[in-house]
Amino acid sequence: MPGADAGSDVQWRAAARVRIALRWSGPEAGIFQTGRNIANMSTNRDLSLRPLKALNNNVLLAYDPACGQEVVVVGRGLGFRVSGPIRPDDPRIEKVFRLDESRNRKRFLRLTETLSGDVIGVAEEILNLAAARFGPLGEEAHLTLAEHLAATVDRVRKGMPIPNPFLAQIQLLYPEEYALAGQAVEMIASRLGVTLPEEEQGILALHLLGAWRRESPKVMARHQALIRESAAFLAAEAGISWSDDDPRLSRVLLHLRLAIDLIVSGKAETNPVLDRIRSEYPEEFARARRLGDYMAQRLERPVSDDEVGYLALHLLRLKNLTQ
């Protein structure tokens, strides 16, 4: 009943991830093709990829006659001493990324002239890892990640700090994305000779998550701030001092992550014990309503009474843990 801990945190986390995955998965956005897909197109003309610029040993900017535009081709050794057309069924090809929106394509081409090819190349290799793990990514990720890495590498080389107040929160809420970002950090060290701190690993995790959800890094950062503020509010109402590593708050953080996803997507979950919460715990419900109103203001989306009821349950649970 309200206040009781229903199921283990591990089970709750697994169920939450399934619900999130189902919500954010959907039809592909048309920006991702494999070499095999290209090879299966019309064979009445030469569909070989025309290399334009090697970004690094494994990433190539090329012209694709099948779609009549520039594409990014990723595959081991594709950019090393490239000298002629590449057949679309070349076994080295792992992924071909295509930017369909003209403004994004033009901006990316400008980046290839202004940023280091090594930086853009490693950004594309990282996105290749993310696409293999999560599925199709948003177009703008090819722009924002390269720009972010260029600025970050410059800061690290100058000895400047990389602040990230949400590191512990990101490690808890997005373990898969954080682990993938760890692979990205290793790749950056190998390709660019720069060792990034764990704070940056957390930031990269948000970039990869945002690429999958097609949300900008700024939006992802705002959501992290709101999760932290909301958890701190509930902790204060329950008489608990805020701490990033307090295990009592981990489940609250996980729920707030899911709650924000639901609110932003315009979906709601029915709370089967809402009426009982209202009648038996009016004080907790009123305080949770205040938090719900604040979240609605920040997200510019309505927060349902069903969700407020769940927030009230977490407040009650935290209170019970202090007794």
Number of C-alpha atoms within 10 A of each C-alpha: 9 18 15 12 12 10 8 9 13 10 10 14 16 11 12 16 15 10 14 15 13 10 14 13 13 10 7 11 11 14 16 20 16 16 20 16 12 20 16 10 12 10 9 6 9 12 21 20 21 19 22 16 16 22 24 23 19 22 29 27 24 21 21 22 15 17 12 8 14 23 25 23 32 28 19 14 15 22 21 14 9 15 9 11 15 18 16 23 16 14 11 16 21 18 22 25 24 20 21 17 11 10 10 16 20 12 13 20 14 11 16 19 9 9 13 14 19 21 23 24 26 25 26 27 23 23 24 22 18 21 18 13 13 17 15 25 26 20 22 19 23 24 18 17 23 24 16 17 18 17 11 17 19 13 13 15 12 9 9 11 12 15 12 14 14 17 20 14 20 20 16 16 22 17 14 14 23 24 15 18 26 19 15 23 21 15 18 22 13 12 15 13 12 16 16 19 13 17 17 21 24 25 23 24 24 25 26 26 23 21 26 22 18 17 17 17 21 12 13 17 16 13 18 23 15 19 24 19 14 21 25 20 19 25 21 14 17 19 12 18 10 15 12 15 11 10 9 15 19 17 20 22 20 21 20 23 20 18 22 21 18 18 20 15 12 11 12 16 12 12 15 10 14 18 13 13 21 17 10 11 16 13 14 23 24 15 17 26 20 13 21 22 16 15 21 17 12 12 17 11 15 14 25 18 19 17 22 26 27 23 26 29 24 27 26 21 18 22 18 13 13 10 5
